[in-house]
Amino acid sequence: MAGETVLRPPPSPAAARALAEADARRAEIDARANAIAATREKQGRGGLEPVRYADWEVKGIAVDF
């Protein structure tokens, strides 16, 4: 069965709206992350900014505030 294509019915109008809203939110988050990445902090941390998903990470623990 590996590699077979599964035919699925088209999503309902409500599901299609939900998928479109999720794509819009994801695009907004990515745009905000790109804006943050464009401005470098002085002596900031390396890697991806934790504020991408509106949370902060301290010693490996993400907290939402």
N, C-alpha and C positions, 0 to 999 in steps of 0.2 A: 504494500500500500504506500510505501514511501515514494514521493515524487508524483503522486496522482493529484490531479486538480479536483477540488471539491466545488461543485456548483452550489451557490447559495442564492436564495431569493433576494431581491433588492431590499434595502432597509426601509422600514416604515418611515413616513414623513417625520414623526417625532424623533426617531433614531437618526435620521439624516440631519435634522436641526441640531441635535446633541453633538454629533460628530463635527459639524461645521463650527459650533460654539467652542468645542475643545480645540480645534485647529486654530481658531482665532486667539484663544487664550494662550496657546503654545507659542504662536507667532509674537504675541505681545511680550511674553516672558523672554523669548529669544532676542527681541529688539531691545528690551531693557538690559539684558545681559551684554549685548554688543555695545550699548551706550556706556555701561559701566566699564567694560573692558577697554574702551577707547580712552578713558581717562585713567592714568596710572596714579596710584597712591605713592607718596613718598614713604619709603621703607614699609610698603604694604606686603602682605603675604603673597606667596607665589601660588600659581595654579588658578583654577576657576574660582570666581567670586562666590561665596556662599549665599549672597543675597539674591542670587538668581531665582531661587524659589521662595523668596521672602522669609528666609530663616537664617540663622547664624550658627556656626559650628565652633565649639570651644573644646579643645582636646578630644576631637573625634565624636563629640555628642552634638547633634543638631537640635537647636531649640527654636521654636516658633514664637515670635513676639509681635 
